[in-house]
Each structure stands twice: as C-alpha cells, then as structure tokens.
Amino acid sequence: MAKPVTIRPATQADARAIAELYQIAAEGVADYIWQGLEDEYPGLSGVEIGAARYARPNELFSYENCLMAEVDGHVAGMVMAFVTETDGEPLPDDFDPVIRPFAELEEDKSLYISGIAVFEQFRGLGIGTTLMDEVEQRARRDAHPSLSLIVFEANQGAARLYQRLGFEETARRAIYPHPLIHVTGDALLMVRPLD
C-alpha cells in the first residue's frame, strides 16, 4: 500500500533539502551558479551555498517560493515556482553565456516552475505529478494566465510528462557547453495556458 504524500509550504529549515533537490533538477546549472558565488560564501560547498541562498526571505530563489512533499515525515521532493516578469529588452552582449539560454526563455507574467525534483528513493509514487497539481491550483487561485517551465531536450521522459500535462514547447535555446553542465542539446520553454 502506498504511503500518503503530504504537501506543505517550505520553511527556512528546508533550505538544505531544497538545494539538494534543486541540484538534481538543474543538471549542473545550479552547481555552475553556486561555483560563481564561492567568493561571497568562502569555505562553503556548492550545496551549502545553495542552502544559504534558499534560506533568504524575499528573494525569487527562496524557500518562500517552494512547496515540499513529505512521506512519513521525510522530505521526498520539492517544487519552486514564482511569477516571471520580463521587460522585453535583449540581454547585453556580455551576459554570462552559460546562463543566457535560461534567461532568454521566459514567459512574461507566467507562474514559472523553476525547479521540481524528487529524491530517488521516493520516485514512482506520483509525487512529481502531485506537486505539479499543487502549483496549478496556486496559479488558478492567483489568476495567473499560464504556467511555464524549462526542460532539457535530453530529458525526454520529463518533456513527455509535461506534454501530457498540457504544456507545449514555445521556444528553445542551445545549451552552452560547460564541464559542470550534464546535458547537451537544447533547453525548451514549455508553456501551459490557463483558461
């Protein structure tokens, strides 16, 4: 018999688990960002830097924008989502080339699912779908026009799942090669309009 899954808002105490789960979801992109912040956080590992950042309130990448999934009182997964706002201006030429594809793939005024992941031992229990349902409920409650996310083209299973959930690819950008990035090919912006 499947154990019940509880969904709750994240707290500051979840920051480490959020960083570990975000690291899974980001396929090396989080590691790249955290490595670039080592001077600001001397002596901390990448995940510790991520945890310190997710522990901050009033930021987009904060525990305040996360929901946690628990099974038997243990964190099993998380989703982070926040509203994107773009000014439509092109990025400057000297913008970080590794981050550029992701910065360019934004849907204005959308509730953007910036990361969703489930720890390996809890996969196959429908937790990811449950988290997506919770985000959709929030988006509808707050009258957001759409949901959006970025998925790696190489992660075909996830892309198919999102298509089944009503997301459609609206744009793509080539992933800039870097030793810390675990995937190649394109990053896809997928959007689901909410009626």
Residue frames as a rotation matrix with the C-alpha (Angstrom) as fourth column:
MET 1
0.578 0.816 0.000 0.00
0.816 -0.578 0.000 0.00
0.000 0.000 -1.000 0.00
ALA 2
-0.117 -0.628 0.769 1.35
0.571 -0.676 -0.466 3.41
0.813 0.384 0.437 -1.00
LYS 3
-0.342 -0.085 -0.936 2.22
0.896 -0.330 -0.297 5.75
-0.284 -0.940 0.189 1.82
PRO 4
0.718 0.689 0.102 0.39
0.689 -0.682 -0.245 9.10
-0.099 0.246 -0.964 1.87
VAL 5
-0.418 -0.789 0.450 2.17
0.834 -0.530 -0.154 12.14
0.360 0.311 0.880 0.49
THR 6
0.472 0.486 -0.735 1.84
0.739 -0.673 0.029 15.43
-0.481 -0.557 -0.677 2.36
ILE 7
-0.105 -0.453 0.886 2.39
0.767 -0.604 -0.218 18.74
0.633 0.656 0.410 0.57
ARG 8
0.601 0.242 -0.762 3.29
0.726 -0.564 0.393 21.77
-0.335 -0.789 -0.515 2.67
PRO 9
0.893 -0.356 0.277 4.90
-0.181 -0.845 -0.503 25.19
0.413 0.399 -0.819 2.27
ALA 10
0.150 -0.927 -0.343 8.66
0.652 0.353 -0.671 25.12
0.743 -0.123 0.658 2.73
THR 11
0.978 -0.014 -0.209 10.26
0.159 -0.598 0.786 26.65
-0.136 -0.801 -0.583 5.80
GLN 12
0.546 -0.837 -0.012 13.70
-0.810 -0.525 -0.261 28.13
0.212 0.153 -0.965 6.23
ALA 13
0.075 -0.504 0.861 14.77
-0.649 0.630 0.426 24.81
-0.757 -0.591 -0.279 7.81
ASP 14
0.708 0.260 0.657 14.16
0.265 0.764 -0.589 23.13
-0.654 0.591 0.472 4.42
ALA 15
0.658 -0.400 -0.638 16.89
-0.671 -0.696 -0.255 25.17
-0.342 0.595 -0.727 2.70
ARG 16
-0.430 -0.873 0.230 19.42
-0.661 0.478 0.579 22.31
-0.615 0.096 -0.782 2.59
ALA 17
-0.249 0.413 0.876 16.89
0.419 0.861 -0.287 19.84
-0.873 0.296 -0.387 1.15
ILE 18
0.810 0.525 -0.263 15.78
0.038 -0.494 -0.868 22.44
-0.586 0.693 -0.420 -1.39
ALA 19
0.226 -0.814 -0.534 19.40
-0.892 -0.394 0.222 22.91
-0.391 0.426 -0.816 -2.50
GLU 20
-0.622 -0.462 0.632 19.92
-0.255 0.883 0.394 19.14
-0.740 0.084 -0.667 -2.82
LEU 21
0.118 0.763 0.636 16.72
0.582 0.466 -0.666 18.74
-0.804 0.449 -0.389 -4.84
TYR 22
0.804 0.133 -0.580 17.43
-0.292 -0.761 -0.579 21.80
-0.518 0.635 -0.572 -6.99
GLN 23
-0.238 -0.961 -0.142 20.85
-0.759 0.093 0.644 20.34
-0.606 0.261 -0.751 -7.75
ILE 24
-0.464 0.171 0.869 19.10
0.357 0.934 0.007 17.22
-0.810 0.314 -0.495 -9.08
ALA 25
0.534 0.832 0.151 16.67
0.507 -0.172 -0.845 19.23
-0.677 0.527 -0.513 -11.20
ALA 26
0.714 -0.189 -0.674 19.21
-0.392 -0.906 -0.161 21.65
-0.580 0.379 -0.721 -12.66
GLU 27
0.871 -0.337 0.358 21.60
0.486 0.703 -0.520 19.12
-0.077 0.627 0.776 -14.26
GLY 28
-0.059 -0.998 -0.023 24.69
0.998 -0.060 0.034 21.12
-0.036 -0.021 0.999 -13.28
VAL 29
0.073 0.117 0.990 23.33
0.408 -0.910 0.078 24.63
0.910 0.399 -0.114 -13.82
ALA 30
0.950 0.272 0.151 22.92
-0.034 -0.392 0.919 25.17
0.309 -0.879 -0.363 -10.07
ASP 31
0.547 -0.819 -0.174 26.46
0.732 0.366 0.575 23.90
-0.407 -0.442 0.800 -9.50
TYR 32
-0.158 -0.577 0.801 27.72
0.872 -0.462 -0.161 26.41
0.463 0.673 0.576 -12.06
ILE 33
0.434 0.400 0.807 25.88
0.041 -0.904 0.426 29.29
0.900 -0.152 -0.409 -10.37
TRP 34
0.996 -0.022 -0.086 26.99
0.087 0.039 0.995 28.27
-0.018 -0.999 0.040 -6.89
GLN 35
0.255 -0.964 0.070 30.62
0.958 0.262 0.118 27.92
-0.132 0.037 0.991 -8.02
GLY 36
-0.132 -0.263 0.956 30.46
0.578 -0.803 -0.141 31.52
0.805 0.534 0.259 -9.21
LEU 37
0.621 0.454 0.640 29.43
-0.242 -0.665 0.706 32.60
0.746 -0.593 -0.303 -5.70
GLU 38
0.445 -0.480 -0.756 32.31
0.749 0.662 0.021 30.97
0.490 -0.576 0.654 -3.79
ASP 39
-0.614 -0.707 0.352 33.91
0.412 -0.667 -0.620 34.35
0.674 -0.236 0.701 -3.04
GLU 40
-0.169 0.653 0.738 30.69
-0.607 -0.659 0.444 35.52
0.776 -0.373 0.508 -1.36
TYR 41
0.821 0.479 0.310 30.43
-0.554 0.535 0.638 32.31
0.140 -0.695 0.705 0.66
PRO 42
-0.081 -0.965 -0.248 34.03
-0.801 0.211 -0.561 31.33
0.594 0.153 -0.790 1.50
GLY 43
-0.807 -0.422 0.414 34.58
-0.588 0.645 -0.489 27.81
-0.061 -0.638 -0.768 2.75
LEU 44
0.025 0.890 0.455 31.13
-0.535 0.397 -0.746 26.53
-0.845 -0.225 0.486 1.78
SER 45
-0.734 -0.146 0.663 30.46
0.378 0.723 0.578 23.69
-0.564 0.675 -0.476 -0.65
GLY 46
-0.912 0.402 0.087 28.14
-0.085 -0.391 0.916 24.23
0.402 0.828 0.391 -3.61
VAL 47
-0.122 0.917 -0.379 25.12
0.596 0.373 0.711 22.73
0.794 -0.140 -0.592 -1.87
GLU 48
-0.174 0.010 -0.985 25.88
0.938 -0.304 -0.169 24.78
-0.301 -0.953 0.044 1.26
ILE 49
-0.958 -0.135 -0.252 25.96
0.044 -0.941 0.335 27.93
-0.283 0.310 0.908 -0.89
GLY 50
-0.609 0.793 -0.007 22.63
0.060 0.055 0.997 26.91
0.791 0.607 -0.081 -2.41
ALA 51
-0.020 0.603 -0.797 21.17
0.915 0.333 0.229 26.28
0.404 -0.725 -0.559 1.04
ALA 52
-0.570 -0.246 -0.784 22.35
0.617 -0.758 -0.210 29.70
-0.543 -0.604 0.584 2.26
ARG 53
-0.975 0.211 -0.067 20.68
-0.201 -0.711 0.673 31.33
0.094 0.670 0.736 -0.74
TYR 54
-0.363 0.897 -0.254 17.41
0.220 0.347 0.912 29.40
0.905 0.275 -0.323 -0.41
ALA 55
-0.249 0.229 -0.941 17.28
0.967 0.121 -0.226 30.31
0.062 -0.966 -0.251 3.30
ARG 56
-0.967 -0.149 -0.206 16.93
0.165 -0.984 -0.063 34.01
-0.194 -0.095 0.976 2.40
PRO 57
0.004 1.000 -0.021 13.45
0.724 -0.018 -0.690 35.55
-0.690 -0.012 -0.723 2.54
ASN 58
0.588 0.427 -0.687 12.09
-0.017 -0.843 -0.538 37.99
-0.808 0.328 -0.489 -0.03
GLU 59
-0.505 -0.712 -0.487 14.06
-0.639 -0.071 0.766 36.58
-0.580 0.698 -0.419 -2.98
LEU 60
0.290 0.601 -0.745 12.84
-0.932 0.356 -0.076 34.67
0.219 0.716 0.663 -6.03
PHE 61
0.058 -0.366 -0.929 15.13
-0.077 0.926 -0.369 31.74
0.995 0.093 0.026 -5.29
SER 62
-0.610 -0.108 0.785 13.92
-0.751 -0.236 -0.616 31.37
0.252 -0.966 0.063 -1.70
TYR 63
-0.948 0.305 -0.093 12.26
0.316 0.859 -0.402 28.73
-0.043 -0.411 -0.911 0.43
GLU 64
-0.499 0.796 -0.343 9.25
-0.215 -0.497 -0.841 31.08
-0.839 -0.346 0.419 0.37
ASN 65
-0.014 0.465 -0.885 8.57
-0.986 -0.155 -0.066 30.06
-0.168 0.872 0.460 -3.24
CYS 66
-0.745 -0.350 -0.568 8.77
-0.458 0.887 0.053 26.31
0.485 0.300 -0.821 -2.57
LEU 67
0.535 0.782 0.320 6.38
-0.835 0.432 0.340 23.53
0.128 -0.449 0.884 -1.70
MET 68
-0.645 -0.747 0.159 7.74
-0.764 0.628 -0.149 20.39
0.011 -0.217 -0.976 -0.06
ALA 69
0.436 0.681 -0.588 6.44
-0.564 0.716 0.411 16.85
0.701 0.152 0.697 -0.45
GLU 70
-0.454 -0.545 0.704 6.82
-0.890 0.304 -0.339 14.56
-0.029 -0.781 -0.623 2.56
VAL 71
0.323 0.469 -0.822 6.37
-0.305 0.874 0.378 10.84
0.896 0.129 0.425 3.05
ASP 72
0.583 -0.015 -0.812 6.29
0.661 0.591 0.463 9.58
0.473 -0.807 0.355 6.64
GLY 73
0.898 -0.170 -0.405 7.71
0.179 -0.699 0.692 12.92
-0.401 -0.695 -0.597 7.83
HIS 74
-0.142 -0.982 0.125 10.68
0.519 0.034 0.854 12.73
-0.843 0.186 0.505 5.44
VAL 75
0.171 0.126 -0.977 11.23
-0.617 -0.760 -0.206 15.28
-0.768 0.638 -0.052 2.66
ALA 76
0.163 -0.004 0.987 10.64
0.509 0.857 -0.081 13.45
-0.845 0.516 0.142 -0.60
GLY 77
-0.249 -0.203 0.947 10.57
0.955 -0.215 0.205 16.26
0.162 0.955 0.247 -3.16
MET 78
-0.195 0.187 -0.963 10.01
0.364 -0.898 -0.248 19.92
-0.911 -0.399 0.107 -3.85
VAL 79
0.127 0.174 0.976 8.80
0.957 -0.282 -0.074 22.39
0.262 0.944 -0.203 -6.43
MET 80
-0.443 -0.270 -0.855 9.87
0.465 -0.884 0.038 26.03
-0.766 -0.381 0.517 -6.68
ALA 81
-0.121 0.465 0.877 7.65
0.954 -0.190 0.232 28.47
0.274 0.865 -0.421 -8.59
PHE 82
-0.267 0.061 -0.962 7.42
0.433 -0.884 -0.176 32.23
-0.861 -0.463 0.210 -8.91
VAL 83
0.779 0.617 0.112 6.00
0.416 -0.374 -0.829 34.80
-0.470 0.692 -0.548 -11.30
THR 84
-0.346 -0.880 0.324 8.29
0.858 -0.158 0.489 35.88
-0.379 0.447 0.810 -14.13
GLU 85
0.778 0.474 -0.413 8.32
0.253 -0.838 -0.484 39.43
-0.575 0.272 -0.771 -15.38
THR 86
-0.181 -0.831 0.526 10.28
0.914 0.056 0.402 40.35
-0.363 0.553 0.749 -18.47
ASP 87
0.050 0.146 -0.988 10.92
-0.002 -0.989 -0.146 43.79
-0.999 0.009 -0.049 -19.90
GLY 88
0.853 0.351 0.386 11.30
0.322 0.227 -0.919 42.51
-0.410 0.908 0.081 -23.46
GLU 89
0.635 -0.698 -0.331 14.76
-0.761 -0.638 -0.115 44.03
-0.130 0.325 -0.937 -23.77
PRO 90
0.702 -0.458 -0.546 17.53
0.038 0.790 -0.612 41.84
0.711 0.409 0.572 -25.22
LEU 91
0.823 -0.486 -0.293 20.24
0.430 0.197 0.881 40.70
-0.370 -0.851 0.371 -22.86
PRO 92
0.611 -0.668 -0.426 23.56
-0.688 -0.713 0.131 42.57
-0.392 0.213 -0.895 -23.07
ASP 93
0.607 -0.424 -0.672 26.26
-0.480 0.479 -0.735 41.02
0.634 0.769 0.087 -25.26
ASP 94
-0.457 -0.888 0.055 28.48
-0.547 0.232 -0.804 40.31
0.701 -0.398 -0.592 -22.24
PHE 95
0.404 0.671 0.622 25.75
-0.914 0.282 0.290 38.35
0.020 -0.686 0.727 -20.38
ASP 96
-0.370 -0.571 0.733 27.03
-0.643 0.727 0.241 35.03
-0.671 -0.382 -0.636 -18.99
PRO 97
-0.400 0.205 -0.893 26.78
-0.853 0.274 0.445 32.60
0.336 0.940 0.065 -21.96
VAL 98
-0.935 0.070 -0.348 26.02
0.162 0.956 -0.243 29.59
0.316 -0.284 -0.905 -19.73
ILE 99
-0.605 0.725 -0.330 23.04
0.395 -0.087 -0.915 31.33
-0.692 -0.684 -0.233 -18.12
ARG 100
-0.777 0.246 -0.579 21.89
-0.532 -0.749 0.395 33.20
-0.337 0.615 0.713 -21.26
PRO 101
-0.780 0.528 -0.335 19.70
-0.025 0.508 0.861 30.41
0.625 0.680 -0.384 -22.72
PHE 102
-0.409 0.631 -0.659 17.71
0.897 0.411 -0.162 30.14
0.169 -0.658 -0.734 -19.49
ALA 103
-0.563 0.159 -0.811 17.39
0.289 -0.882 -0.373 33.91
-0.774 -0.445 0.451 -19.05
GLU 104
-0.867 0.214 -0.450 16.09
-0.494 -0.482 0.724 34.22
-0.061 0.850 0.523 -22.61
LEU 105
-0.610 0.656 -0.444 13.46
0.220 0.679 0.700 31.52
0.761 0.330 -0.559 -22.11
GLU 106
-0.872 0.375 -0.314 10.91
0.247 -0.216 -0.945 33.38
-0.422 -0.902 0.096 -20.02
GLU 107
-0.332 0.869 0.367 7.17
0.702 -0.032 0.711 33.77
0.630 0.494 -0.600 -20.40
ASP 108
-0.855 -0.053 0.517 6.03
-0.182 -0.901 -0.393 37.16
0.486 -0.430 0.760 -19.11
LYS 109
-0.276 0.740 0.614 3.56
-0.944 -0.328 -0.028 37.10
0.181 -0.587 0.789 -16.19
SER 110
0.286 0.327 -0.901 3.64
-0.270 0.930 0.252 33.31
0.920 0.171 0.354 -16.06
LEU 111
0.676 -0.172 0.717 3.91
-0.671 0.258 0.695 31.27
-0.304 -0.951 0.058 -12.89
TYR 112
0.288 -0.717 -0.634 7.33
-0.697 0.297 -0.652 29.80
0.656 0.630 -0.415 -13.67
ILE 113
0.985 -0.048 0.164 8.22
-0.067 0.776 0.627 26.39
-0.157 -0.629 0.761 -12.29
SER 114
0.478 -0.869 -0.126 11.94
-0.843 -0.413 -0.345 26.95
0.248 0.271 -0.930 -11.86
GLY 115
-0.664 -0.710 -0.235 12.67
-0.615 0.697 -0.368 23.55
0.425 -0.100 -0.900 -10.34
ILE 116
0.554 0.747 0.367 10.94
-0.832 0.493 0.253 20.32
0.008 -0.446 0.895 -9.46
ALA 117
-0.340 -0.699 -0.629 12.63
-0.551 0.690 -0.469 17.17
0.762 0.187 -0.620 -8.18
VAL 118
0.817 0.507 0.275 12.02
-0.548 0.530 0.647 14.05
0.183 -0.679 0.711 -6.12
PHE 119
-0.156 -0.873 0.463 14.67
-0.916 0.304 0.264 12.14
-0.371 -0.382 -0.846 -4.21
GLU 120
-0.548 -0.171 -0.819 15.44
-0.687 0.651 0.323 8.82
0.478 0.739 -0.474 -5.91
GLN 121
-0.989 0.102 -0.111 14.06
0.145 0.843 -0.518 6.60
0.041 -0.528 -0.848 -3.14
PHE 122
-0.397 0.895 -0.202 10.66
0.080 -0.185 -0.979 8.31
-0.914 -0.405 0.001 -3.45
ARG 123
-0.636 0.144 -0.758 10.30
-0.748 -0.357 0.560 8.23
-0.190 0.923 0.335 -7.24
GLY 124
-0.821 0.374 -0.431 7.44
0.007 0.762 0.648 6.33
0.570 0.529 -0.628 -8.82
LEU 125
-0.644 0.593 -0.484 4.92
0.709 0.223 -0.669 7.40
-0.288 -0.774 -0.564 -6.18
GLY 126
0.152 0.728 0.669 3.33
0.885 -0.402 0.236 10.19
0.441 0.556 -0.705 -8.23
ILE 127
0.122 -0.140 -0.983 4.94
0.776 -0.604 0.183 12.91
-0.619 -0.785 0.035 -6.13
GLY 128
-0.870 -0.490 -0.059 6.04
0.334 -0.673 0.660 14.99
-0.363 0.554 0.749 -9.11
THR 129
-0.532 0.755 0.383 2.52
0.472 -0.111 0.875 14.99
0.703 0.646 -0.297 -10.54
THR 130
0.333 0.639 -0.693 1.08
0.935 -0.125 0.333 15.87
0.126 -0.759 -0.639 -7.13
LEU 131
-0.295 -0.528 -0.797 3.47
0.587 -0.758 0.285 18.82
-0.754 -0.383 0.533 -6.86
MET 132
-0.957 -0.025 0.288 2.53
0.264 -0.476 0.839 19.98
0.116 0.879 0.462 -10.37
ASP 133
-0.083 0.996 0.018 -1.17
0.747 0.050 0.663 19.79
0.659 0.068 -0.749 -9.43
GLU 134
0.243 0.119 -0.963 -0.49
0.884 -0.435 0.170 21.96
-0.398 -0.893 -0.211 -6.37
VAL 135
-0.734 -0.562 -0.382 1.28
0.333 -0.787 0.520 24.57
-0.593 0.254 0.764 -8.49
GLU 136
-0.738 0.530 0.417 -1.58
0.398 -0.157 0.904 24.60
0.545 0.833 -0.095 -10.98
GLN 137
0.236 0.853 -0.466 -4.08
0.924 -0.048 0.379 25.14
0.301 -0.520 -0.799 -8.16
ARG 138
-0.093 -0.367 -0.926 -2.00
0.657 -0.721 0.220 28.07
-0.748 -0.588 0.308 -6.90
ALA 139
-0.945 -0.311 0.097 -1.79
0.264 -0.556 0.788 29.55
-0.191 0.771 0.608 -10.40
ARG 140
-0.373 0.888 0.270 -5.54
0.584 -0.001 0.812 29.31
0.721 0.460 -0.518 -10.87
ARG 141
0.289 0.462 -0.838 -6.25
0.954 -0.215 0.210 30.70
-0.083 -0.860 -0.503 -7.39
ASP 142
-0.131 -0.467 -0.874 -4.00
0.405 -0.830 0.383 33.70
-0.905 -0.304 0.298 -8.07
ALA 143
0.785 0.618 -0.037 -5.35
0.185 -0.290 -0.939 34.15
-0.591 0.731 -0.342 -11.64
HIS 144
-0.297 -0.904 -0.308 -2.02
-0.332 -0.205 0.921 33.68
-0.895 0.376 -0.240 -13.44
PRO 145
0.384 0.519 -0.764 -2.51
-0.868 -0.081 -0.491 33.40
-0.316 0.851 0.420 -17.21
SER 146
0.650 -0.219 -0.727 -0.15
-0.360 0.755 -0.548 30.46
0.669 0.618 0.412 -17.63
LEU 147
0.732 -0.583 0.353 2.33
-0.092 0.430 0.898 28.03
-0.676 -0.690 0.261 -16.16
SER 148
0.745 -0.541 -0.390 5.80
-0.464 -0.002 -0.886 27.76
0.478 0.841 -0.252 -17.67
LEU 149
0.661 -0.625 0.414 8.95
-0.120 0.457 0.881 25.74
-0.740 -0.633 0.227 -17.18
ILE 150
0.263 -0.665 -0.699 12.21
-0.951 -0.057 -0.303 24.92
0.161 0.745 -0.648 -18.88
VAL 151
0.736 -0.064 0.674 13.08
-0.146 0.957 0.251 21.31
-0.661 -0.283 0.695 -19.61
PHE 152
-0.348 -0.899 -0.265 16.18
-0.637 0.020 0.770 19.89
-0.687 0.437 -0.580 -21.20
GLU 153
0.303 0.410 -0.860 15.53
-0.938 0.285 -0.195 18.34
0.165 0.866 0.471 -24.61
ALA 154
-0.550 -0.627 -0.551 17.72
-0.510 0.775 -0.372 15.42
0.661 0.076 -0.747 -23.49
ASN 155
-0.891 0.312 0.331 15.25
-0.183 0.420 -0.889 14.65
-0.416 -0.852 -0.317 -20.66
GLN 156
-0.771 0.568 -0.289 12.68
-0.300 0.076 0.951 13.13
0.562 0.820 0.112 -22.99
GLY 157
-0.483 0.599 -0.638 10.71
0.765 0.644 0.025 11.46
0.426 -0.476 -0.769 -20.20
ALA 158
-0.504 0.262 -0.823 10.12
0.534 -0.654 -0.536 14.78
-0.678 -0.710 0.190 -18.44
ALA 159
-0.871 0.170 -0.461 9.24
-0.429 -0.720 0.546 16.54
-0.239 0.673 0.700 -21.70
ARG 160
-0.667 0.657 -0.352 6.64
0.118 0.559 0.821 13.84
0.736 0.506 -0.450 -22.47
LEU 161
-0.417 0.503 -0.757 5.19
0.908 0.182 -0.378 14.16
-0.053 -0.845 -0.533 -18.96
TYR 162
-0.646 0.142 -0.750 4.83
0.097 -0.960 -0.264 17.92
-0.757 -0.243 0.606 -19.36
GLN 163
-0.868 0.371 -0.330 3.17
-0.416 -0.181 0.891 17.44
0.271 0.911 0.311 -22.75
ARG 164
-0.499 0.707 -0.502 0.67
0.599 0.700 0.390 15.05
0.627 -0.106 -0.772 -21.15
LEU 165
-0.318 0.338 -0.886 0.00
0.837 -0.339 -0.430 17.75
-0.446 -0.878 -0.175 -18.53
GLY 166
0.658 0.724 0.207 -0.88
0.717 -0.517 -0.468 20.23
-0.232 0.456 -0.859 -21.30
PHE 167
0.253 -0.654 -0.713 2.42
-0.118 -0.753 0.648 22.09
-0.960 -0.080 -0.268 -21.75
GLU 168
0.854 -0.035 0.520 3.57
0.515 0.208 -0.832 23.00
-0.079 0.978 0.195 -25.25
GLU 169
-0.188 -0.975 -0.115 7.02
0.846 -0.220 0.486 23.99
-0.500 -0.006 0.866 -26.43
THR 170
0.858 0.508 -0.076 7.08
0.419 -0.777 -0.469 27.68
-0.297 0.371 -0.880 -27.35
ALA 171
0.707 -0.704 -0.067 10.81
-0.642 -0.599 -0.479 28.40
0.298 0.382 -0.875 -27.68
ARG 172
0.850 -0.523 -0.063 14.20
0.508 0.783 0.359 26.74
-0.139 -0.337 0.931 -27.41
ARG 173
0.676 -0.737 -0.014 17.82
-0.726 -0.663 -0.182 27.75
0.125 0.133 -0.983 -26.97
ALA 174
0.440 -0.631 -0.638 21.04
0.111 0.744 -0.659 25.80
0.891 0.219 0.398 -27.33
ILE 175
0.965 -0.199 -0.171 22.73
0.184 0.049 0.982 24.87
-0.187 -0.979 0.084 -24.07
TYR 176
0.549 -0.836 0.026 26.16
-0.704 -0.478 -0.526 26.43
0.452 0.270 -0.850 -23.80
PRO 177
0.598 -0.330 -0.730 28.72
0.335 0.931 -0.146 23.67
0.728 -0.157 0.667 -23.19
HIS 178
0.142 -0.568 0.811 30.48
-0.854 -0.485 -0.190 23.78
0.501 -0.665 -0.554 -19.84
PRO 179
-0.639 -0.499 -0.585 32.16
-0.217 0.847 -0.485 20.99
0.738 -0.183 -0.650 -17.80
LEU 180
-0.923 0.295 0.248 29.64
-0.226 0.106 -0.968 21.39
-0.311 -0.950 -0.031 -14.96
ILE 181
-0.036 0.957 -0.289 26.56
-0.939 -0.131 -0.318 21.14
-0.342 0.260 0.903 -17.20
HIS 182
-0.470 -0.166 0.867 25.48
-0.236 0.970 0.057 17.49
-0.850 -0.177 -0.495 -17.51
VAL 183
0.305 0.677 0.670 23.38
0.576 0.429 -0.696 17.80
-0.759 0.598 -0.259 -20.68
THR 184
-0.862 -0.466 -0.200 23.79
0.084 -0.521 0.849 18.98
-0.500 0.715 0.488 -24.25
GLY 185
-0.433 0.726 0.534 21.30
0.873 0.190 0.450 19.95
0.225 0.661 -0.716 -26.94
ASP 186
-0.473 0.367 0.801 18.57
-0.020 -0.914 0.406 22.49
0.881 0.176 0.439 -26.33
ALA 187
-0.860 0.408 -0.308 16.68
0.309 -0.065 -0.949 23.87
-0.407 -0.911 -0.070 -23.37
LEU 188
-0.569 0.741 0.356 12.94
0.505 -0.027 0.863 24.07
0.649 0.671 -0.359 -24.14
LEU 189
-0.877 0.462 0.135 10.48
-0.427 -0.619 -0.659 26.62
-0.220 -0.635 0.740 -22.81
MET 190
-0.659 0.733 -0.166 7.15
0.533 0.612 0.585 24.88
0.530 0.297 -0.794 -22.28
VAL 191
-0.886 0.425 0.187 4.00
-0.463 -0.790 -0.402 26.84
-0.023 -0.443 0.896 -21.50
ARG 192
-0.612 0.783 -0.107 0.53
0.760 0.621 0.193 25.81
0.218 0.037 -0.975 -20.41
PRO 193
-0.699 0.445 0.560 -2.13
-0.331 -0.895 0.299 28.50
0.634 0.024 0.773 -20.78
LEU 194
-0.809 0.503 -0.304 -4.72
0.541 0.434 -0.721 28.52
-0.230 -0.748 -0.623 -18.02
ASP 195
-0.503 0.710 0.493 -8.26
0.334 -0.366 0.869 29.35
0.797 0.602 -0.053 -19.09
